[in-house]
Amino acid sequence: MENTMPDDLWKDSFDKLLDIQPQLRNLNIIKQSVRPALNMDSSVENSNIGTELNVSFQNKENDSLESYIPRFCPISTPYTYCKKFICEMSPITGINLDGLECNKEIHKNSLFKRKVCFEDSSKDKKNESFDCEVPKNLLLKPGKWRKSLNIWRRTQNIFPEKGCMCSKASCVTTITRPFSRRKTIFKKNCTVNFKNEILQHCQQTKPTSFDFEYAECNMINTKKIGEGVYGEVFRYTPSSGNRHNFKTDDVVLKIIPIEGATEINGEMQKTFKQILPEIIISKKMSSLRNGKTNITSGFANLNKVKIVSGKYPQHLIMLWERYDHKNKSENEHPQIFRDDQLFLVLEMNYAGSDISNYTFKNAEQSYNVLLQVIITLAIGEEVYEFEHRDLHWGNILIEKTNKKRILYKFNGEKLAVCSKGVIVTIIDYTLSRVTIDECCHFNDLSTDEELFTATGDYQYDIYRMMRKELGNNWSSFAPKTNVLWLSYLISKLQGKVKYESEHTRTHKINLQKLKDLHNTILSYKSAADCLRCLFKLS
């Protein structure tokens, strides 16, 4: 028996394949770490290693963290690193399949230090600060990202919890709040009294009483319909005596506290200087509906601008509390404001609900919505060198219409788009950039690292792509940023919005048109360039 030959000597090559292969067994570990992408546009190039890299390999003795740093800069989707594919049974064993490698400094910078100081009621204590590590991969919700960002800040204890009154601080924070200096204005050889200029835009000589201007008797069917870090949004129907001032029955009030020392919703209130560009941009973009060589009704129709002072009217407070009870408001209670608080009020025509909450009939309807957005952006580019820079699906409103076609004029040439029963309005110019009378109005985001490290949706990839396109010079005119947002919008229209009829031939044909345009949209230099191609203009 000692001279008996080994059992496996008589096995042919197929029998040996049945033996347990330790290499393959070890590779099963990889399967356990695979996870799906967070969004349909994610890939290796727009992946983020920050959340996973440290956890996945901290217990492995022979692996060095510095030996597998990814090649690509982080953008969106977290992934887990795996070693090169090695298998003796594979027919491609001889091929080197590279792992993900890159400059080692990318990982070293995945955590960055900031000095953080907290407000202290004690005046005797000296200014104190400490270093904290802020992760560069903030997971934010799609859409109104400022809310999510402020919620994250609260969890990091960067500023007081909601409801806290902000007294004078005995120590100064060294964190740069991205919206504490929202707008930068370039004017040649001129000085501006920002308060007086705003009052001129409002056709006022001084602020009027909040209670008087928006008395309950003049507002019918009033309700709060939205909110943001900037303030509150109410909708109402003017009483019969005031209705002649508006072209539509319903009016929207965007109420923004300004010039106060109290921190609201996690941010300092805007000053006259900071709020002036938003007024100018809103009025100029609204005026395009009455233009001559360029006409569009796709920007918010601004009817009035008002500066009011005083406490919130009691009937608006009751509506705020009703909204809070139903939807759990993330804003400060309006009772926090003092008796002398100033507010800027923008009065606009009601323009429907945003894309994220709208249900389309089919892709034909959504494709025509896209065409309306493209034309509107193109006209803004041509007239005012307009870039929206924050055109997520919460800033595009859709309202039903009886009009068969929506009429435009682009550089003197008339255009018409089938409405398919809906009309589009673009809103919120907080981050927008325009050139008006040789003055450049823009929002300087060059120091806002939190925004550019956020993840959770293709939307946050767009901010990083914008920064790259602009070279972090936010005053420059780069209409390609509008194209980036069109790419985002098309991706939402393909797979994220709601449709009533998804199995009809019309839906499938137009869905393919969206896909085809999505494949080519980033080749255009601007929305105007895209418009000329789609409508075959010279």
Protein Blocks (a to p, Z undefined) as FASTA:
>chain_A
ZZpccfklmpcfklmmmpccfklmmmmmmmmmpccdfbfkbcfklccfklmmmmmmmmpm
kbcfklmccfbdcfklgcddddddddfkbcklmpccddddddfklmmmmpccdddddddf
blkbccddddddddfbdcddehjlklmmmmmmmmnopaccehiacdddfbdcfbdcfklm
mbacddehiacdfklmmmmmnopabdcdfklmmgfklpghiacfbdcfklccddddddfk
lmmmpcbfbdcdddddehiabdgehiacddfklmmmmmmmmmmmmmmmmcmklccfkbcc
dfbdcddeddddfklmmmmmmmmmmnopabdcfklpcfklccdddddddebjafklpccf
blmlmmmmmmmmmmmmmmmmmmnopafklacfklcccdddfbfbdcddeehiacdddfkl
pacddehjklgccdeehiacdddfklmmmlmmgghifklmmmmmmmmmnoopakbccfkl
mmmmmmmmmmmmmmmmccfblmbfklmmmmmmmmmmmmmmmmpfbfklmmmmmnopZZ
